[in-house]
């Protein structure tokens, strides 16, 4: 069983049915799922996107906001989500630290990988925010980067679907779920597991990516234990 994992949540998933903002019930649900992992002694890092508040690419499309500024705005959105997640975890007694790739010392720690590892060793959940700290890189890439740095056994991308499909299951009724695929297949066929930079970094470091449905209770723990869970594995 994996002893250290990094879980990547999309910002959009936090918004629930509203499509914007943060749904407290979803925060509570995620916190309870993380609690199951902690009870098994698993060390947990988390990366959360910021799409429920703003997406840098979308913000810059009209040309009024430069892409660089839009991406920094997106980074700040991930900090907001990270603080909300920290509150939800600490509400149920899970010691948590937020680290940011952009210095905001009034509200969270600045990312230092040795400090992050020490927090994990002490049983704390560490939430990595502000992406990589650089524009033009997604939070998917940040998740893989942080996972490599903290020497996680796997990255779990927790989404709204059961796994990776050969085409969009929302648009095509004949879409087929892929239980397992290689990094090269994910890159070659442009299957939207993560962006290509993230997949290439995972490949270089032989880091498995597991894509699963975050809304199936107990699914994260089943996957980490190697039991049958709803998921796809890229390795």
Secondary structure as UniProt FT lines:
FT   STRAND          4..9
FT   HELIX           11..14
FT   HELIX           16..18
FT   HELIX           24..39
FT   TURN            40..41
FT   STRAND          43..48
FT   TURN            51..53
FT   HELIX           56..60
FT   TURN            61..62
FT   HELIX           67..91
FT   TURN            92..93
FT   STRAND          96..100
FT   TURN            105..107
FT   STRAND          109..110
FT   HELIX           113..121
FT   TURN            122..123
FT   STRAND          125..129
FT   TURN            131..132
FT   TURN            135..136
FT   HELIX           139..149
FT   TURN            150..151
FT   STRAND          154..159
FT   STRAND          164..165
FT   TURN            169..171
FT   TURN            173..174
FT   STRAND          177..178
FT   STRAND          180..181
FT   HELIX           183..188
FT   TURN            189..190
FT   HELIX           196..204
FT   TURN            205..206
FT   STRAND          208..213
FT   TURN            214..215
FT   TURN            217..218
FT   HELIX           219..224
FT   TURN            225..226
FT   STRAND          231..234
//
